[in-house]
């Protein structure tokens, strides 16, 4: 069931969102060649806990996956789309791109955001992928307001991404968020204008375009979590949690 958030709930979500934004800002300083992805995770968890939050992904269980998610961040490098597990042996190299997704809980409410970082100087093709994915998020947010539909939001992403010649992840979507990390409704990154659920003020959504340089098929690695592009092409991921208002989207995870 989709829930409309009350003022006191929104205030707590803003606290969680501020911590999320602080983590993503910290990582902007830490992401560089030679750093392993577990170091990023350890720094993020330390900041989350010192700020009064809980790393919501750590220990998170999903039906059908034998082991709970083991880390405080999802860190996905190059062809990894989402849910990459931080590891000491995964060292970032000059020219990599790395997508980081962080979810923080405060007082039983959650904030969720992601962004893709350039590791040092990256090739122009990767820079273009990041630009298009980032812009697609901005276009999605611009479509959010009371009275709009989920189809309007999805179309804003899909029409732009496809026009730029990139592939779109269709097996995973954004989602509602609040007292649970994942709540109804699903927020696909594709759709038709005027179709789907009508957005109402008070809804809180995590909107997260995932874009690929190649084809649109994805597969899951043997760890049960890490999702990669089937053709080995690069992927990027940007996300913000927003509150639907009559005028538009109020960002609750202000990492820019």
Residue pairs with C-beta under 8 A, 6 or more apart in sequence:
1 184
2 176
2 183
2 184
2 185
2 197
2 200
2 203
3 176
3 178
3 179
3 183
4 200
4 201
4 202
4 203
5 13
5 178
5 202
5 203
5 204
5 243
6 202
9 109
9 178
9 179
10 204
10 243
10 252
12 106
12 107
12 108
12 109
13 106
13 109
13 110
13 111
13 177
13 178
13 204
13 241
13 243
13 252
14 111
14 252
15 52
15 53
15 106
15 107
16 53
16 104
16 105
16 106
16 109
16 110
16 111
16 252
17 104
17 111
17 113
17 241
17 251
17 252
17 253
17 254
18 111
18 253
18 254
19 47
19 48
19 51
19 52
19 53
19 104
19 106
19 111
20 102
20 103
20 104
20 111
20 112
20 113
20 241
20 253
20 255
21 113
21 253
21 254
21 255
22 47
22 51
23 44
23 47
23 48
23 73
23 102
23 104
24 100
24 102
24 113
24 115
24 255
25 255
26 43
26 44
26 47
27 40
27 43
27 44
27 100
27 117
28 117
30 39
30 40
30 43
31 40
31 92
31 98
31 100
31 117
31 119
32 92
32 119
32 120
33 92
33 93
33 94
33 96
33 119
33 120
34 91
34 92
35 91
35 92
36 86
36 87
36 88
36 89
36 90
36 91
36 92
37 75
37 77
37 84
37 86
37 87
37 90
37 91
37 92
37 98
38 71
38 86
38 87
38 88
38 90
39 88
40 73
40 75
40 86
40 100
41 71
41 72
41 73
41 75
41 86
44 55
44 72
44 73
44 102
45 55
45 58
45 72
45 73
48 54
48 55
48 72
48 102
48 104
49 55
52 106
53 104
53 105
53 106
54 104
54 105
54 106
55 71
55 72
55 73
55 102
55 103
55 104
55 105
56 103
56 104
56 105
56 110
56 181
57 69
57 71
57 72
57 73
57 74
57 101
57 102
57 103
57 181
58 69
58 70
58 71
58 72
59 68
59 69
59 70
60 68
60 69
60 181
61 68
61 69
62 69
65 224
65 225
66 224
67 224
69 83
69 85
69 225
70 85
71 85
71 86
72 102
73 86
73 100
73 101
73 102
74 82
74 83
74 84
74 85
74 99
74 100
74 101
74 102
74 114
75 84
75 85
75 86
75 90
75 98
75 99
75 100
76 82
76 83
76 84
76 98
76 99
76 100
76 101
76 226
76 227
76 235
76 237
77 84
77 90
77 92
77 96
77 97
77 98
77 99
78 96
78 97
78 98
78 234
78 235
79 228
79 229
79 232
79 233
79 234
79 235
80 99
80 226
80 227
80 228
80 235
81 99
81 169
81 172
81 210
81 212
81 218
81 227
81 228
81 229
81 235
81 237
82 99
82 101
82 169
82 172
82 210
82 227
82 237
83 101
83 225
83 226
83 227
84 99
84 225
84 226
85 223
85 225
85 226
92 98
92 119
93 119
94 119
94 120
94 121
95 119
95 120
95 121
95 122
95 123
95 126
96 119
96 120
96 122
97 116
97 117
97 118
97 119
97 122
97 126
97 129
97 130
97 234
97 236
98 116
98 117
98 119
99 114
99 115
99 116
99 117
99 235
99 236
99 237
100 114
100 115
100 116
100 117
101 112
101 113
101 114
101 237
101 239
102 112
102 113
102 114
103 110
103 111
103 112
103 181
104 110
104 111
104 112
105 181
108 179
109 178
109 179
110 177
110 178
110 179
110 180
110 181
111 177
111 241
111 252
111 253
112 177
112 181
112 206
112 239
112 241
112 253
113 206
113 239
113 240
113 241
113 253
113 255
114 208
114 237
114 238
114 239
115 134
115 237
115 238
115 239
115 255
116 130
116 133
116 134
116 236
116 237
116 238
118 126
118 127
118 130
122 130
125 213
125 234
126 213
126 234
129 166
129 211
129 213
129 234
129 235
129 236
130 236
132 160
132 161
132 164
132 166
132 211
132 236
133 161
133 166
133 209
133 210
133 211
133 236
133 237
133 238
134 236
134 238
135 160
136 156
136 157
136 160
136 161
136 189
136 209
136 211
136 238
137 157
137 207
137 208
137 209
137 238
137 239
137 240
139 156
139 157
139 160
140 153
140 154
140 156
140 157
140 189
140 207
140 209
141 207
141 240
141 242
141 248
141 249
141 251
142 156
142 248
142 249
143 152
143 153
143 155
143 156
144 153
144 199
144 205
144 207
144 242
144 244
144 248
144 249
145 199
145 244
145 245
145 246
145 247
145 248
145 249
146 199
146 200
146 201
146 244
146 245
146 246
147 198
147 199
147 246
148 198
148 199
149 191
149 193
149 194
149 195
149 196
149 197
149 198
149 199
150 185
150 187
150 188
150 191
150 195
150 196
150 197
150 199
151 191
151 192
151 193
151 194
151 195
151 196
152 191
152 193
152 194
153 187
153 191
153 199
153 207
154 187
154 188
154 189
154 190
154 191
154 192
154 196
155 190
155 191
155 192
155 193
157 168
157 189
157 190
157 209
158 168
158 189
158 190
158 191
161 167
161 168
161 189
161 209
161 211
162 168
166 211
166 212
166 213
167 211
167 212
167 213
167 214
167 215
167 216
167 233
168 189
168 190
168 209
168 210
168 211
168 212
168 216
169 189
169 210
169 211
169 212
169 216
169 218
169 235
170 188
170 189
170 190
170 216
171 218
171 227
172 210
172 218
172 227
173 186
173 187
173 188
173 189
173 208
174 186
174 187
174 188
174 189
174 205
174 206
174 207
174 208
174 239
175 182
175 183
175 184
175 185
175 186
175 187
175 205
175 206
176 182
176 183
176 184
176 185
176 187
176 203
176 204
176 205
176 206
177 183
177 204
177 205
177 206
177 241
178 204
185 197
185 205
187 205
187 206
187 207
187 208
189 208
189 209
189 210
199 244
200 244
201 244
201 245
201 246
202 243
202 244
203 243
203 244
204 241
204 242
204 243
204 244
204 252
205 241
205 242
205 244
206 239
206 240
206 241
206 242
207 239
207 240
207 241
207 242
207 249
208 237
208 238
208 239
208 240
209 237
209 238
209 239
210 235
210 236
210 237
211 235
211 236
211 237
212 218
212 229
212 233
212 234
212 235
213 229
213 233
213 234
213 235
214 229
214 231
214 232
214 233
214 234
215 229
215 230
215 231
215 233
217 229
217 230
217 231
218 227
218 228
218 229
218 230
219 227
219 228
219 230
220 226
220 227
220 228
221 227
221 228
228 235
229 235
239 253
240 251
240 252
240 253
240 255
241 251
241 252
241 253
242 249
242 250
242 251
242 252
243 249
243 250
243 252
